[in-house]
Amino acid sequence: MLLDKGAPGLPTIFPDITQLLSEDDVKACRRQLTLRNHSGELISLLTSKDELKIRIQSNQIAAIWPILLHIVSTLESKQNGGYKVQYTERLPIKELEAAIDVHFEHRN
C-alpha cells in the first residue's frame, strides 16, 4: 500500500491494541506489528523506512482483508489527515475468489 505522505506509527492506527502495551513496547512496534486474528492466523504489518508504504503479510489471504479495511478507513478519515491510499501490487483476485468459495462451502 502506497501513501501520499508519511504514515503515522502503527500504534496510532491500532490504538485499541497498543494501549495494552508498555511505553517501550509501543515505541518498538512503531514500524512493525504482528497481530493474531480470532482464527489464530498471524498478520504482519511493516512500514517502510520512508514511511510511505505499509506492507501487510499473512499466510492466509482471508486474514488480511479485515486489517486492510481498518487501516484504509483509519488513514482516509479526516481526523487522521485524510491520507490517499494506493495499491502498488496486483490485487490477488484468484486467491480472494478461492477464499470466498471455501467460505461458502463451509456455510452449506
C-alpha positions in Angstrom: 0.0 0.0 0.0 1.5 3.4 -1.0 0.6 6.6 0.9 0.7 10.2 -0.3 2.6 11.2 2.9 4.4 9.6 5.7 2.3 7.1 7.6 1.6 7.6 11.3 3.1 4.9 13.5 1.3 1.6 13.6 0.3 2.2 17.3 -1.6 5.2 16.1 -3.6 3.1 13.6 -4.3 0.4 16.2 -4.8 2.3 19.5 -7.1 -0.3 21.0 -4.4 -3.0 20.8 -1.4 -0.9 21.6 -3.0 0.7 24.7 -2.4 -2.6 26.4 1.4 -2.4 25.8 4.1 -0.7 27.9 5.6 2.5 26.5 8.7 0.7 25.5 6.8 -1.9 23.6 4.7 0.8 21.8 8.0 2.5 20.7 9.3 -0.9 19.5 6.2 -1.5 17.3 6.1 1.9 15.6 7.2 0.3 12.2 6.5 -3.4 12.7 3.5 -5.1 14.3 2.2 -8.7 14.2 -1.4 -9.4 15.0 -3.2 -12.7 15.6 -6.9 -12.9 14.5 -9.7 -14.9 16.0 -8.8 -18.0 14.0 -5.2 -17.9 15.0 -3.7 -16.5 11.8 -0.8 -14.1 12.0 -0.9 -10.9 10.1 2.4 -8.9 10.0 2.5 -5.1 9.2 5.7 -3.4 8.2 6.2 0.3 7.4 9.0 1.2 5.0 11.9 3.4 6.1 10.5 6.4 4.3 7.0 5.6 5.9 5.3 5.9 2.5 4.5 2.2 2.3 2.8 -0.3 4.6 3.2 -4.0 3.7 0.6 -6.5 5.0 1.6 -10.1 5.1 -0.2 -13.4 6.1 -0.2 -17.0 5.1 -4.0 -16.7 4.6 -5.4 -14.1 2.2 -8.7 -14.1 4.1 -6.9 -12.9 7.2 -5.7 -9.8 5.5 -8.9 -8.1 4.5 -10.3 -7.0 7.9 -6.9 -5.5 8.8 -6.6 -3.8 5.4 -10.1 -2.4 5.7 -9.3 -1.0 9.2 -6.0 0.6 8.0 -7.5 2.2 4.9 -10.6 3.6 6.7 -8.4 4.9 9.6 -5.9 6.6 7.2 -8.6 8.0 4.9 -10.6 9.5 7.8 -10.3 13.3 8.2 -9.2 13.1 11.8 -6.0 11.3 10.7 -5.2 13.8 7.9 -7.1 12.3 5.0 -4.4 10.1 3.5 -4.7 8.8 -0.1 -4.0 5.1 -0.3 -2.9 3.3 -3.5 -2.1 -0.4 -4.0 1.3 -0.9 -5.6 0.9 -4.5 -6.5 -1.6 -6.5 -8.4 -4.5 -7.5 -6.1 -4.7 -11.3 -5.7 -8.2 -11.7 -7.2 -7.8 -15.5 -7.8 -6.8 -16.1 -4.2 -9.6 -13.9 -2.9 -12.1 -15.8 -5.1 -10.8 -19.1 -3.8 -11.1 -17.9 -0.1 -14.7 -16.8 -0.8 -15.5 -20.2 -2.3 -14.1 -22.0 0.7 -16.1 -19.7 3.0 -19.4 -20.5 1.2 -18.6 -24.3 1.1 -18.2 -24.2 4.9 -21.5 -22.4 5.3 -23.5 -25.1 3.5 
